[in-house]
Amino acid sequence: MKNTKVSAHRAFALLKELAYERVSCSAAERQAAQRLMEEAQSAGVEAWIEDFPVQCGEVSKAVLKVTSPYVKEIEVTGYECALSTPEGGADMEFYYAENLTPVHLLNVKGKAVLINGRLRRGDYEKLQKAGAGAILTFSGSTIDRPSETDCDIRKLREVLVEPFGQAVALNMRAADAAEMVRRGAKTVHIELESTCMEKTSCNVCAVIPGTKVPDEIISFGAHFDSVYFSTGVYDNMSGSVIIMELLRYFAANPPARTMKFNWYGSEEQGLLGSKAWVKAHQDELDKHVMMLNIDVAAATLGQNAAPILATDKVVGYVDALMREAGVACECKLDIYSSDCIPFADNGVPAINLCRFGTQGAGFIHDRRDNLRSGYLDEKALDITLQQALMLARRVDDSVVFPFDKTISDDIRKKVDEYLFKDPKKDAKQ
């Protein structure tokens, strides 16, 4: 062997270099993709960038003003790909629908409706069918300081718009939402100018040919994009640099089986990168025996987990390896909202390795996901790196691959629900 070591220090240095906002389809996302490709090529591995289209939105104006019984303009962001208001805006009654019970739904028609939490598909469907005039959501907590937080920029994704149409939608801070309810806001004025267009995102791809069983493919994945306002060092440059270290290791120590490494763009927009990759590579998926996905790592205070989209036998196998190595890791049969989903949907067993930051020491999807927050370190990153290397080496070295290419019925059902599939409709096609 030329080199038997991976380096958490080297991985963390690359993480520091790429610690900047990398939103879907942005110049920064492309810049990070180029850097990851060059890093893979520097290890002597064939690597390239694959583009794919993404429906994106731009908001040029977003206004929310309480007009009675008091007057106050609220800071808001407009949902990308939302419906624009007529020129001059729209005036409507305000209504707090809380959790959208049938009682609430009787009172939403034509109104600006504030709901709790994120805008989920089921809630969007209810509001659209009930004829809501506009949808209002909030983010953060009521004790956030405006100077230390951001008003999230969100998007009406295709899974909402395609089946249920566009809607006027705005997002605000939790404290402002609470004030509107507390002060009894009755009417509001809304202006939203939002446009939708197609842009280009990308995946970074690399391959190391197998020396003994080249027709069996082990796939490694991690997404490298971030959300607005976030440097995404935890979610998920940490995973991206870990699989780069695995690439370096197997470039120096050629594997028995073919290994493919993918860094996915636009994961934060709905797993768009991995969905695009799977769609473009359908003809080879029958050769993929396993997908190893790493999404969030390096939290100093936290716990290790391995959600597995396969069967109980695979859970037992991974659990036994972790115990054998003396690594504390909760292994369980369950789905995970990451790039493992499209692979499991296509029958490829997927294993996720994650290190979740504990409460108060793990920040995600906001400006606190940065190195200044001080909740990540390279020793903690090395925990997941060593787990991944151990698992990858073990399955690659096996004479016969250690588990079948099978997805349990329970996981298939959960994946279908996650992807909003209609089993009855799909069965007829």
Summary of the structure (lengths in Angstrom):
residues: 429
radius of gyration: 23.0
end to end distance: 51.1
largest distance: 75.4
contacts: 1519
relative contact order: 0.15
helix: 36%
strand: 30%
